Amino acid sequence: MQRIAESELILNNRGAVYHLDLRPEELANTIITVGDPDRVKAVSKHFSSIESKSQHREFITHTGYLGKKRITVLSTGIGTDNIDIVINELDALVNIDFESRQLKKNLQSLDIIRVGTSGSLQADVPVDSFVTSTLGLGIDNLLNFYRLEQNDEEEQLLQSFVTYTQLHNNIAYPYIAGAGASLIKHFVKDFHHGITVTCPGFYGPQGRVLRLGIKNPDLIDRLTQFRFGRHRITNFEMETAAIYGLGRLLGHHCVSLSAIVANRVEKKFSSDGAKLVESLITKTLTIISEQD
């Protein structure tokens, strides 16, 4: 079995993976990811106990127990470039032997649950509601660096999407991946469901205009109006498709949950985003704690 070189998997002086500053024993099998580093403590304050904390750059991690359930909550920062780091290093923690620098014979699957904020693209997905992403559709380019294979339905959906939006004329070809079936089934009641588009930025890539003109002024309308069979786009943000795509490739179970703080069709914004996110956190933890 081939040894992974020091330049490819970087470990620090305490034997922890470099960016996350975590050792294998400091990671639970159930992981909540949040974008905002300050949101880590907003999750872990609900834990019965905290056994370890670490921080390196924007990556803050608390691992502890919610009753008998061991959980890790980890901040990713914003964007798919950070997700590339986070998912690869989480996988390394459970599937690479740090001593031998070789893949383990028996690979492990993690449950990864994103709890974040998002903007709605449908009038009937209002501000202050929750969305579970059935599919993540990336217009950010990250998964084009990997060998992500699409099934026939996904290929047809993508072809329909690029034909309708014409985004591929200006950006990299989109990709798509689905939520983990073993997780999404728990996040149905009180959640809207649909495709989440993952963008490589907050302003121009999401159709916002401040001082700069944008190449796709009809982006919001195109995303809102797109349909493919039973599928429609409910919302967009900056991480979901990368989590789903890398999770699929590495064999992990992923689901993305979003608190809708803005509705881009109705041009409304939540009056109390912090309260909304807290509500999603407590709902998510309740659901997680009820699973074996």
C-alpha positions as CSV (number, residue, x, y, z in Angstrom):
1,M,0.0,0.0,0.0
2,Q,1.4,3.4,-1.0
3,R,2.6,5.8,1.7
4,I,1.2,9.3,1.7
5,A,4.0,11.8,1.6
6,E,4.5,14.6,4.3
7,S,3.8,17.2,1.6
8,E,0.4,15.7,0.8
9,L,-0.9,15.0,4.3
10,I,0.5,17.7,6.7
11,L,0.6,16.9,10.4
12,N,1.6,19.4,13.1
13,N,4.0,18.9,16.0
14,R,1.3,17.2,18.1
15,G,0.4,14.8,15.4
16,A,-2.8,16.5,14.4
17,V,-4.0,17.2,10.9
18,Y,-2.8,20.6,9.9
19,H,-5.7,22.9,9.2
20,L,-8.2,21.5,11.6
21,D,-5.6,20.8,14.4
22,L,-7.4,17.6,15.3
23,R,-6.2,14.1,16.2
24,P,-8.3,11.1,15.4
25,E,-9.4,10.5,19.0
26,E,-10.8,14.1,19.1
27,L,-13.4,13.5,16.4
28,A,-16.9,12.0,16.8
29,N,-18.6,10.0,14.1
30,T,-21.4,12.6,14.0
31,I,-20.3,16.0,12.9
32,I,-22.1,19.3,12.7
33,T,-20.5,21.9,10.4
34,V,-21.2,25.6,10.7
35,G,-19.8,28.4,8.7
36,D,-19.4,31.0,11.4
37,P,-16.7,30.2,14.1
38,D,-18.8,31.9,16.7
39,R,-21.6,29.5,16.0
40,V,-19.6,26.5,17.4
41,K,-20.2,27.6,20.9
42,A,-23.9,28.3,20.1
43,V,-24.1,24.5,19.3
44,S,-21.8,23.2,22.0
45,K,-23.6,25.1,24.8
46,H,-26.3,22.5,24.5
47,F,-23.9,19.6,25.1
48,S,-24.1,17.8,28.4
49,S,-20.3,17.9,28.5
50,I,-17.3,19.0,26.3
51,E,-14.3,16.7,26.2
52,S,-12.0,18.6,23.8
53,K,-11.6,22.0,22.0
54,S,-9.3,23.1,19.3
55,Q,-8.8,26.2,17.2
56,H,-6.6,26.9,14.1
57,R,-7.4,29.9,11.9
58,E,-11.2,29.9,11.2
59,F,-11.5,26.2,12.1
60,I,-12.8,25.8,15.6
61,T,-13.9,22.4,16.9
62,H,-15.7,21.3,20.1
63,T,-16.3,17.6,20.7
64,G,-18.6,16.4,23.5
65,Y,-21.7,14.6,24.4
66,L,-25.4,15.4,24.1
67,G,-26.8,12.9,26.5
68,K,-25.2,9.6,25.4
69,K,-24.6,10.9,21.8
70,R,-21.0,11.9,21.0
71,I,-20.9,14.9,18.6
72,T,-18.3,17.1,17.0
73,V,-19.2,20.7,16.0
74,L,-16.8,22.3,13.6
75,S,-16.6,25.7,11.9
76,T,-15.7,25.7,8.2
77,G,-15.6,29.4,7.4
78,I,-17.3,30.5,4.1
79,G,-16.9,28.9,0.7
80,T,-16.2,25.6,-1.1
81,D,-12.4,26.1,-0.9
82,N,-12.7,25.7,2.9
83,I,-15.0,22.8,2.4
84,D,-12.3,21.1,0.3
85,I,-10.0,21.3,3.3
86,V,-12.5,20.3,5.9
87,I,-14.0,17.2,4.2
88,N,-10.6,15.9,3.1
89,E,-9.1,16.3,6.6
90,L,-12.1,14.8,8.3
91,D,-11.8,11.8,6.1
92,A,-8.1,11.6,6.8
93,L,-8.8,11.5,10.5
94,V,-10.8,8.3,10.2
95,N,-9.4,6.6,7.1
96,I,-5.7,7.2,7.1
97,D,-3.3,5.7,9.7
98,F,-1.2,8.7,10.7
99,E,1.7,6.5,11.9
100,S,2.2,4.5,8.7
101,R,0.7,7.3,6.4
102,Q,-1.3,4.6,4.6
103,L,-5.0,4.1,4.0
104,K,-6.8,1.9,6.6
105,K,-8.1,-1.5,5.4
106,N,-11.5,-0.9,6.8
107,L,-12.8,2.5,5.8
108,Q,-15.3,4.4,8.0
109,S,-18.2,6.6,7.1
110,L,-19.0,9.8,9.0
111,D,-22.4,11.5,9.4
112,I,-21.9,15.2,8.4
113,I,-24.7,17.7,9.0
114,R,-24.3,21.3,7.8
115,V,-26.3,23.8,9.8
116,G,-26.2,27.2,8.1
117,T,-28.0,30.1,6.6
118,S,-29.2,30.6,3.1
119,G,-31.3,32.8,0.7
120,S,-34.6,31.5,-0.7
121,L,-35.3,31.6,-4.4
122,Q,-39.0,30.7,-4.1
123,A,-41.9,32.9,-2.9
124,D,-43.4,29.9,-1.0
125,V,-40.1,29.3,0.9
126,P,-40.4,32.3,3.2
127,V,-37.9,34.0,5.5
128,D,-37.6,32.3,8.9
129,S,-38.3,28.8,7.5
130,F,-36.0,25.8,7.1
131,V,-34.7,24.0,4.0
132,T,-33.3,20.5,3.7
133,S,-31.2,20.2,0.5
134,T,-32.1,17.2,-1.5
135,L,-29.4,18.0,-4.1
136,G,-26.5,20.3,-4.1
137,L,-25.8,21.9,-7.5
138,G,-22.4,23.6,-7.7
139,I,-21.6,26.5,-9.9
140,D,-18.3,27.0,-8.0
141,N,-15.9,24.6,-10.0
142,L,-14.5,22.7,-7.0
143,L,-15.7,19.2,-7.9
144,N,-14.4,19.6,-11.4
145,F,-11.0,19.0,-10.0
146,Y,-12.1,15.5,-8.8
147,R,-13.5,12.4,-10.6
148,L,-17.2,12.9,-9.7
149,E,-19.4,10.7,-11.9
150,Q,-23.0,11.7,-12.4
151,N,-25.8,9.2,-13.0
152,D,-28.2,9.5,-16.0
153,E,-30.8,11.6,-14.2
154,E,-28.2,14.0,-12.9
155,E,-26.6,14.3,-16.3
156,Q,-30.0,15.2,-17.8
157,L,-30.8,17.6,-15.0
158,L,-27.4,19.4,-15.5
159,Q,-27.9,19.6,-19.2
160,S,-31.3,21.1,-18.7
161,F,-29.9,23.5,-16.2
162,V,-27.1,24.8,-18.3
163,T,-29.3,25.0,-21.4
164,Y,-31.9,27.1,-19.4
165,T,-29.5,29.3,-17.5
166,Q,-26.6,29.5,-20.0
167,L,-24.2,29.8,-17.0
168,H,-21.7,27.4,-18.6
169,N,-20.8,30.1,-21.1
170,N,-19.2,32.2,-18.4
171,I,-18.3,29.8,-15.7
172,A,-17.1,26.2,-15.2
173,Y,-19.5,23.4,-16.0
174,P,-21.9,22.8,-13.0
175,Y,-22.0,19.6,-11.0
176,I,-24.5,17.9,-8.8
177,A,-24.7,15.5,-5.9
178,G,-27.4,14.3,-3.5
179,A,-27.9,14.2,0.2
180,G,-27.2,11.0,2.1
181,A,-30.4,8.9,2.3
182,S,-29.7,7.7,5.8
183,L,-29.7,11.3,7.1
184,I,-32.2,13.2,5.0
185,K,-35.0,11.0,6.0
186,H,-34.8,12.5,9.6
187,F,-35.2,16.0,8.3
188,V,-38.6,16.1,6.6
189,K,-41.2,17.4,9.0
190,D,-41.1,21.2,9.2
191,F,-38.5,21.5,6.4
192,H,-38.9,22.6,2.8
193,H,-37.1,20.4,0.3
194,G,-35.4,21.2,-3.0
195,I,-32.2,21.8,-4.9
196,T,-29.6,24.1,-3.3
197,V,-27.3,26.0,-5.7
198,T,-23.8,26.5,-4.3
199,C,-22.1,29.7,-5.5
200,P,-18.5,30.8,-5.4
201,G,-19.2,34.2,-3.9
202,F,-21.8,36.3,-2.1
203,Y,-22.3,39.3,-4.4
204,G,-21.9,38.9,-8.1
205,P,-22.2,35.1,-8.1
206,Q,-25.5,35.5,-6.2
207,G,-26.8,38.3,-8.5
208,R,-26.2,41.1,-6.1
209,V,-25.2,44.5,-7.5
210,L,-23.4,47.2,-5.5
211,R,-21.0,49.1,-7.6
212,L,-20.0,46.4,-10.1
213,G,-22.0,45.3,-13.1
214,I,-22.6,41.6,-13.5
215,K,-22.7,39.3,-16.5
216,N,-25.9,37.4,-15.5
217,P,-28.4,40.1,-14.4
218,D,-31.2,37.6,-14.9
219,L,-29.6,35.0,-12.6
220,I,-32.2,35.1,-9.8
221,D,-35.1,34.7,-12.3
222,R,-33.5,31.9,-14.1
223,L,-32.8,29.9,-10.9
224,T,-36.3,30.6,-9.6
225,Q,-38.0,29.5,-12.7
226,F,-35.9,26.4,-13.5
227,R,-37.8,23.0,-13.3
228,F,-36.7,19.5,-14.1
229,G,-39.5,17.0,-13.5
230,R,-40.3,17.2,-9.7
231,H,-37.1,19.2,-9.0
232,R,-36.9,22.9,-8.5
233,I,-34.2,25.2,-6.9
234,T,-35.3,26.3,-3.4
235,N,-32.3,28.3,-2.2
236,F,-28.6,29.1,-2.7
237,E,-25.6,29.5,-0.5
238,M,-21.8,28.7,-0.6
239,E,-21.0,25.2,0.7
240,T,-23.6,22.5,0.2
241,A,-22.7,21.1,-3.2
242,A,-19.1,20.7,-2.2
243,I,-20.1,18.8,1.0
244,Y,-22.4,16.5,-1.0
245,G,-19.9,15.9,-3.8
246,L,-16.9,15.2,-1.6
247,G,-19.0,13.2,0.8
248,R,-20.2,11.0,-2.1
249,L,-16.7,10.4,-3.3
250,L,-15.3,9.6,0.1
251,G,-18.3,7.5,1.3
252,H,-19.7,9.8,4.0
253,H,-23.3,10.5,4.7
254,C,-24.1,14.2,4.4
255,V,-27.1,16.5,4.7
256,S,-27.4,20.3,4.6
257,L,-29.9,22.2,6.6
258,S,-30.5,25.9,6.0
259,A,-32.2,28.7,8.0
260,I,-33.7,31.0,5.4
261,V,-32.6,34.5,6.4
262,A,-33.4,36.1,3.1
263,N,-35.9,35.7,0.3
264,R,-34.5,37.0,-2.9
265,V,-37.8,36.9,-4.8
266,E,-39.7,38.8,-2.1
267,K,-36.7,40.9,-1.3
268,K,-37.2,40.3,2.5
269,F,-34.6,39.7,5.2
270,S,-35.2,38.1,8.6
271,S,-35.8,40.5,11.5
272,D,-33.9,38.1,13.9
273,G,-31.5,35.9,12.2
274,A,-29.8,34.8,15.4
275,K,-33.1,33.6,16.9
276,L,-33.8,31.7,13.7
277,V,-30.4,30.0,13.7
278,E,-30.7,29.1,17.3
279,S,-34.1,27.4,16.5
280,L,-32.5,25.4,13.7
281,I,-29.6,24.3,16.0
282,T,-32.0,23.1,18.8
283,K,-34.2,21.3,16.3
284,T,-31.2,19.6,14.7
285,L,-29.7,18.5,18.0
286,T,-33.1,17.1,19.1
287,I,-33.3,15.0,15.9
288,I,-29.7,13.9,16.2
289,S,-30.1,12.9,19.8
290,E,-33.0,10.6,19.0
291,Q,-31.0,8.6,16.5
292,D,-29.1,5.4,17.5
